[in-house]
Amino acid sequence: MTYIHSTLFMIHILFGTAALILFWVPMATKKGSLNHKKFGTAYKNVMYVVAGSGALMALIVLAIPLQIKHEYASSPNAEQIAQSIRYFWLFLLYLALLSFTSTRHGQAVLDAKDDRTSLRTFNYVTPLWLLLFGGVGCLVMGIALENPLHIAFGVLGIVIAIGMLRYVYNNHAAKGAYKLEHIGAMIGSGIGAYTAFLAFGARQVLENAGSYQLIFWIAPGILGTVLSFYLTNKYARVFRIQTPKKQDVHPA
């Protein structure tokens, strides 16, 4: 099992590095252009590998923490350490879910366009509900452990999940709103990718920063939210997407 975990780790690092780079290419290229679509598809596929390998690694560590982190097995506080390891990897599992649902949603809304019927299936909405409940659990854990990182990302996950669910079940979204939903979802997946990198990939570098490392971990969420707000407002004007007026809304 240790060998499997190590192999997944190498895959996760390799594809994770690619995702961190690829994330910016669709952002910088013209929306709807060939390069935007090509690199966007590459980013999506890479993120699926990142989220999948991250989730599998987390599940393995949650099941046998001291076999994977064997250097702590002989510690007199082994059980307490194992619990701390589980808390950390449970958070990484949550980030993998956040990255997966956001990436999948970003592609699915493009495929569905203005017809959201195909999104209203059990298989599609189940991960969205899992993200919502996971966000609540992360928030509760953060409050109980007085951990600002868990609190911040618990709230973020709840907000993202509710936003995706509202979009899926909204019968009166503005025409072309899927374009803005796509942008917001892909930025959400980037938040998950960069947070996982800083919380895990760059952990050894940032551990010497003391309490300042929390700033680096939360920064992707804050910057991503600002970027999402800016771009969705920008492209709402570019694509002339407006929320229907109340008098224009008719029951489905």
N, C-alpha and C positions, 0 to 999 in steps of 0.2 A: 504493500500500500504506500510505503514511503517513496518507492520508485515511481509509482503512478503520480503521486503528488508532485514530485520533482519534475517529471515530464510536463505535467500541466503547468507548473510554474514557469518553465522555460517558454512554453507556447504562449502563456499569458503575457510574459514580459515582451516577447518578440512582437506579437500582434498589438499589444498595448502601446508600444512605442510607435508603431505604424499608425494607430488610431489617433494618437496625440498630434501627429503631423497632418494626417489626412483630414482631420476635422476642419482645418482652416482653409483648405483648398476650395471646397464648395462655397464657403463663406465669402471668399475673395473673387470668385468667378461669377459671371452674369447668370442670374436665375433663369433656368430653362435652356441654357446653352448646352452644347454637347459635352464640354469639359465639366460643367456643373453636374450633369447627370452621371457622367462616367465616374468622376471622383466621388460623387455622392453615393453611388452604388458600391464602390470599393470601400468607402468608410462604413457603410451599413453592414457589409459582409464581415469586415474586420471586427466591428463592434459585437457582432453575434458571437464570434470566436472568443473575444475578450470576456464578454458576459458569461458565456457558457463555461469556459475554463475557470473563471473566477468563482462561479457558483459551485462547480464540482470540487474545487480545492477547499472552499469553505465548508461544504458538507462533510468532506473527509476529516478536516480538522475538528469540526464540531463533534464528530462521532468518536475520534481517537486523538485527542489533543496532545497527550503526552507521548504517544508513539511517533507523531510527526515532529513535535518539539521535544525530542528525547533528552536533550541536555538538561531539562528540568525534572525528569522522571525521578531522580534520586534526591531531589530537594525535600527537606522536612515540611515545606509548605506546598508540596506538589498539588494537592487538591485545590488550594486557593489559587495557585498559578494557573492550573487547568481551567478554572472558572474565568479568570481574567482573559485567557487565550480565547475561550469560547465567546466572551462578550465582544472582543475585537473582531473575530472572524464572522460573528453574526452580523456585525455592522457591514463588513465587506460583502456578505451575502445579500444584504439589503441594497447596497450600492450596485451590485450586479443586476438585481431585479430592476432597479431604477434605470440603469443603462439599457437593459434589454427592452423594457416596456416603452421607453421614450424613443429608442431607435426604431422599434417595430411600428409604433404609432406614427412616426414621421413618414415612413414608407406607406403604411396602410391608408392614411388620409389622402395621399397623392393618387393611389390606385382607385380609391372610392370616389374621389372628387366630391361633388355636391350631393351624391347619393350615399348616405351613411348606413343603408340597410345591411350591407355586408359586414359592417363592424358590430352589429348588434347580435352577436352570437355568443354562446357560452364560452367557446374556446378563446374568443378574442377578449371578452371583458373580464374573464377570471383573473389573469395576471394584473389587470388594472385594480381590481378589488383587493388582490393580495398586496399590491403596493400601498393602497390606502390603509389597510390593516397593519401592514409592516411599518408604515409611517407613524401610526398611532402607537405601536409597540416601541418603536425607536424613541419617540417623544417621552413616553412613560418611563422607559429605561433611563433616558437622559436626565429626567427630573429626579428619579430615585437615586442615581449615581452622581447627581450634580455635574453632569458632563455636557458642556455647552455644544460640543460637536454633535452629539446625538440629538440634542434638543433642536438645533438648527436644521439638521437634515431630516429629522422627524417631521417638522413643520413643512419643509420643502417637499418631501415626498407626499404628504397629505395634500398640499396645494396642487402639485402636478397631477396626482391621481384624480382629484376632484375635477380639475380642468379637463382632463382627457375623457372622463366619464360624462361630464356635462356636454362636451362636444359630440360624443357618440350618440347621446339620446336627445340632442337638441333638434327639433323639427323645423326651427325657424332661424337657423344660422344664415348669415348673409351669403349671397352667391359669391363663390370664390374664397370663402373663409378657410377652405382647406389649405390654401397657400400659406396663410399666416400660422395655421395650426402646425403645418410641416416645419416651418422655421423654428417655432417655439419648442417642438418636440425634439428636434435635432440638437438644439442648444442644451436641452435638458439631458440628453445622452452625453454630451460633451462635459457637462458639469459632473456627472457620475464618473466619467473616465478620468478627468483631471483630479478629482477628489481622491479616487482610489489610488492614483499614482502618488499623490502627495502623502496620503495616509499610510500607504504601504510601500510603494516603489522607492520613494525618497525618504523613508522613515529613518534610515541610518544616518542620513545627512542632517535631517531636521531635528534629531533627538538632542543635539547640542544646543538647540535654540531655546530650550526650556519651554516656558509658557507661550513664547512667541510662535511656536510651531502651530498652535491653534489658529493663528491668523492665516497661515499658509493653507491649512485644511479647509477653512471656511471661505477663503477668498474666491475659489472657483464658483461657489454657489452665489455669492454676492455679485461678482462680475458677470456671471452668466445670466442672472436675473436682470441686471441692468442692460446687458446686450440684447436679451430677448425682448425687453420692453421697447428698446430703441428700434430694433429691426422690424418688429411687428407693426409699430406705428409708422415707420418709414414706408414699408411695403403696403400698408393699408392705403396710404396716399398714392403710391406708385400704381398699384393695381385698382385703385378707386373702389376699395371694398368698404362698404358702409353697413352698419347694423340696421336692419329694417325698422322703420318707424312703427309704433304700436298700431296705428290705424291701418298699416299695410300688412299686418300679420293676421293670417287666417288659420283657424284650426286645421290640423292635418286630417 
